Structure formats: structure tokens, C-alpha cells
């Protein structure tokens, strides 16, 4: 199996790295990341900026600082 690594870049320039992402669902208001054996993680206010298929990496960038963590509760 080949999972993705997702890098989150927040509006305040912090970054977080999420490993073993198996699926990404994109909706108008949110992006949902699914990993095996974990509940889905729903992010709002993020855009996909870059997909690197050679490195199995996706970069998501937060649009603004309105939501500090960018996640729905």
C-alpha cells in the first residue's frame, strides 16, 4: 500500500506533518483526510497548493488566520 504524507501550512507559518493518509476528499468548504485505523480529520479554510506524486506528498495551505487550528470540532 502507498499512503500519502500531508503537510499543513497554517496562515501563521506553522507547519504540521500528517503521515499515512489513505484518502483525501475535497468539498467546497472543507478537506477531509482519512488514515487507516483513525477517524477522519476534517479541515476547513485550506486549499491544495501542491501535489508531488514522486514523493507521495500533498501540501495544504490555510487561507487565513480566522480559524487558528483550521479544523471542525
N, CA, C and O of each residue as an XYZ file, in Angstrom:
292
protein
N       0.844     -1.182      0.000
C       0.000      0.000      0.000
C       0.886      1.241      0.000
O       2.031      1.220      0.451
N       0.320      2.303     -0.515
C       1.086      3.532     -0.650
C       0.268      4.700     -0.099
O      -0.626      5.212     -0.773
N       0.574      5.109      1.109
C      -0.141      6.229      1.719
C       0.585      7.535      1.421
O       1.745      7.553      1.008
N      -0.135      8.618      1.644
C       0.400      9.952      1.402
C       0.882     10.606      2.691
O       0.440     10.277      3.791
N       1.790     11.526      2.513
C       2.190     12.409      3.588
C       1.556     13.759      3.261
O       1.702     14.256      2.144
N       0.853     14.357      4.224
C       0.205     15.651      4.012
C       0.864     16.673      4.923
O       0.943     16.497      6.138
N       1.329     17.735      4.307
C       1.938     18.833      5.055
C       0.912     19.953      5.143
O       0.392     20.407      4.124
N       0.625     20.394      6.355
C      -0.299     21.506      6.582
C       0.522     22.753      6.859
O       1.358     22.767      7.762
N       0.282     23.794      6.083
C       0.941     25.075      6.344
C      -0.141     26.055      6.776
O      -1.005     26.440      5.988
N      -0.074     26.450      8.046
C      -1.063     27.365      8.609
C      -0.748     28.800      8.198
O       0.383     29.107      7.819
N      -1.742     29.670      8.272
C      -1.590     31.069      7.875
C      -0.523     31.791      8.698
O       0.092     32.741      8.215
N      -0.301     31.348      9.934
C       0.729     31.974     10.775
C       2.108     31.329     10.579
O       3.016     31.536     11.383
N       2.251     30.546      9.502
C       3.502     29.916      9.070
C       3.910     28.666      9.844
O       4.964     28.091      9.570
N       3.096     28.238     10.803
C       3.370     26.954     11.463
C       3.139     25.851     10.439
O       2.391     26.033      9.478
N       3.775     24.718     10.646
C       3.548     23.561      9.784
C       3.333     22.324     10.634
O       3.868     22.198     11.736
N       2.541     21.421     10.099
C       2.311     20.120     10.726
C       2.414     19.065      9.637
O       2.090     19.321      8.477
N       2.859     17.894     10.012
C       3.018     16.803      9.068
C       2.124     15.645      9.483
O       2.173     15.193     10.627
N       1.317     15.173      8.559
C       0.444     14.029      8.808
C       0.886     12.892      7.898
O       0.978     13.060      6.682
N       1.158     11.746      8.488
C       1.621     10.593      7.715
C       0.507      9.574      7.543
O      -0.494      9.600      8.259
N       0.695      8.685      6.590
C      -0.188      7.542      6.357
C      -1.617      7.946      6.007
O      -2.567      7.309      6.463
N      -1.780      8.989      5.207
C      -3.104      9.398      4.752
C      -3.491      8.524      3.567
O      -2.763      8.457      2.576
N      -4.625      7.863      3.667
C      -5.068      6.927      2.637
C      -6.012      7.563      1.624
O      -6.091      7.102      0.485
N      -6.739      8.625      2.023
C      -7.703      9.248      1.118
C      -7.886     10.721      1.475
O      -7.791     11.117      2.636
N      -8.153     11.520      0.441
C      -8.436     12.946      0.614
C      -9.724     13.255     -0.130
O      -9.840     12.982     -1.325
N     -10.694     13.826      0.580
C     -11.952     14.254     -0.033
C     -12.003     15.769     -0.002
O     -11.778     16.383      1.042
N     -12.298     16.372     -1.144
C     -12.352     17.827     -1.235
C     -13.790     18.261     -1.463
O     -14.446     17.796     -2.394
N     -14.277     19.152     -0.612
C     -15.613     19.748     -0.725
C     -15.418     21.259     -0.795
O     -14.323     21.746     -0.512
N     -16.449     22.010     -1.162
C     -16.299     23.463     -1.263
C     -15.809     24.131      0.023
O     -15.059     25.105     -0.044
N     -16.217     23.628      1.190
C     -15.862     24.282      2.450
C     -14.870     23.516      3.305
O     -14.452     24.008      4.353
N     -14.485     22.321      2.880
C     -13.610     21.520      3.742
C     -12.811     20.503      2.938
O     -13.127     20.192      1.790
N     -11.773     20.003      3.578
C     -10.974     18.897      3.053
C     -10.922     17.851      4.154
O     -10.566     18.162      5.291
N     -11.274     16.618      3.826
C     -11.283     15.537      4.809
C     -10.152     14.570      4.506
O     -10.032     14.060      3.392
N      -9.326     14.326      5.514
C      -8.206     13.405      5.402
C      -8.541     12.127      6.152
O      -8.971     12.172      7.305
N      -8.346     10.993      5.503
C      -8.627      9.705      6.136
C      -7.360      8.869      6.195
O      -6.656      8.698      5.199
N      -7.089      8.354      7.382
C      -5.964      7.446      7.586
C      -6.519      6.105      8.050
O      -7.619      6.034      8.597
N      -5.759      5.060      7.830
C      -6.202      3.740      8.266
C      -6.265      3.689      9.785
O      -5.364      4.178     10.466
N      -7.320      3.102     10.308
C      -7.498      2.874     11.742
C      -7.616      4.144     12.573
O      -7.433      4.093     13.789
N      -7.915      5.276     11.954
C      -8.116      6.542     12.670
C      -9.381      7.206     12.145
O      -9.757      6.989     10.993
N     -10.046      8.014     12.975
C     -11.223      8.729     12.476
C     -10.796      9.783     11.453
O      -9.682     10.301     11.528
N     -11.670     10.103     10.501
C     -11.345     11.136      9.514
C     -11.087     12.480     10.190
O     -11.648     12.777     11.245
N     -10.246     13.269      9.578
C      -9.891     14.590     10.094
C     -10.379     15.617      9.074
O      -9.930     15.628      7.928
N     -11.296     16.474      9.501
C     -11.894     17.464      8.608
C     -11.253     18.835      8.825
O     -11.252     19.360      9.938
N     -10.714     19.401      7.763
C     -10.076     20.707      7.810
C     -10.917     21.710      7.035
O     -11.450     21.385      5.974
N     -11.039     22.920      7.554
C     -11.752     23.958      6.803
C     -10.803     25.124      6.578
O      -9.895     25.365      7.373
N     -11.023     25.842      5.487
C     -10.192     27.001      5.187
C      -8.836     26.668      4.596
O      -7.931     27.500      4.640
N      -8.670     25.473      4.043
C      -7.412     25.069      3.424
C      -7.606     24.850      1.930
O      -8.691     24.486      1.477
N      -6.544     25.076      1.175
C      -6.519     24.794     -0.257
C      -5.358     23.857     -0.547
O      -4.338     23.885      0.141
N      -5.520     23.029     -1.569
C      -4.409     22.197     -2.025
C      -3.503     23.096     -2.858
O      -3.932     23.666     -3.861
N      -2.248     23.218     -2.434
C      -1.317     24.064     -3.172
C      -0.395     23.255     -4.068
O       0.008     23.719     -5.135
N      -0.057     22.025     -3.630
C       0.921     21.252     -4.392
C       0.705     19.760     -4.146
O       0.464     19.330     -3.018
N       0.794     18.985     -5.219
C       0.754     17.521     -5.122
C       2.022     17.000     -5.783
O       2.263     17.247     -6.965
N       2.830     16.278     -5.015
C       4.082     15.715     -5.525
C       3.947     14.197     -5.530
O       4.093     13.556     -4.490
N       3.673     13.627     -6.688
C       3.442     12.187     -6.761
C       4.728     11.378     -6.622
O       4.677     10.206     -6.247
N       5.862     11.972     -6.913
C       7.125     11.250     -6.729
C       7.475     11.081     -5.262
O       8.079     10.081     -4.876
N       7.098     12.054     -4.442
C       7.387     11.993     -3.006
C       6.169     11.563     -2.194
O       6.249     11.471     -0.969
N       5.042     11.298     -2.857
C       3.788     10.938     -2.178
C       3.418     11.983     -1.135
O       3.088     11.651      0.004
N       3.477     13.251     -1.537
C       3.231     14.339     -0.590
C       2.248     15.356     -1.167
O       2.278     15.677     -2.355
N       1.379     15.850     -0.288
C       0.416     16.882     -0.638
C       0.616     18.042      0.327
O       0.765     17.834      1.532
N       0.620     19.276     -0.205
C       0.752     20.466      0.620
C      -0.594     21.183      0.667
O      -1.130     21.577     -0.369
N      -1.141     21.350      1.879
C      -2.370     22.098      2.092
C      -2.015     23.393      2.802
O      -1.278     23.386      3.787
N      -2.545     24.514      2.294
C      -2.218     25.830      2.847
C      -3.491     26.491      3.345
O      -4.498     26.532      2.638
N      -3.439     27.010      4.568
C      -4.590     27.684      5.160
C      -4.761     29.056      4.521
O      -3.786     29.773      4.295
N      -6.013     29.415      4.233
C      -6.304     30.689      3.570
C      -6.112     31.897      4.467
O      -5.590     32.914      4.010
N      -6.519     31.820      5.744
C      -6.433     32.969      6.642
C      -6.260     32.499      8.072
O      -6.308     31.301      8.350
N      -6.057     33.443      8.977
C      -5.832     33.108     10.379
C      -7.141     33.047     11.152
O      -7.117     32.854     12.368
N      -8.281     33.205     10.491
C      -9.581     33.224     11.171
C      -9.766     32.043     12.108
O     -10.168     32.221     13.258
N      -9.478     30.844     11.630
C      -9.610     29.652     12.461
C      -8.198     29.205     12.816
O      -7.451     28.768     11.941
N      -7.832     29.306     14.057
C      -6.463     29.025     14.474
C      -6.023     27.602     14.138
O      -4.899     27.403     13.677
N      -6.875     26.621     14.356
C      -6.436     25.262     14.080
C      -6.955     24.754     12.755
O      -6.487     23.718     12.282
N      -7.896     25.431     12.136
C      -8.373     25.044     10.834
C      -9.195     23.772     10.801
O      -9.463     23.251      9.718
N      -9.602     23.256     11.944
C     -10.343     22.002     11.984
C     -11.737     22.221     12.544
O     -11.965     23.070     13.406
N     -12.664     21.422     12.021
C     -14.012     21.396     12.604
C     -13.935     20.562     13.875
O     -13.197     19.578     13.922
N     -14.685     20.939     14.902
C     -14.659     20.162     16.150
C     -15.227     18.764     15.974
O     -15.273     17.992     16.932
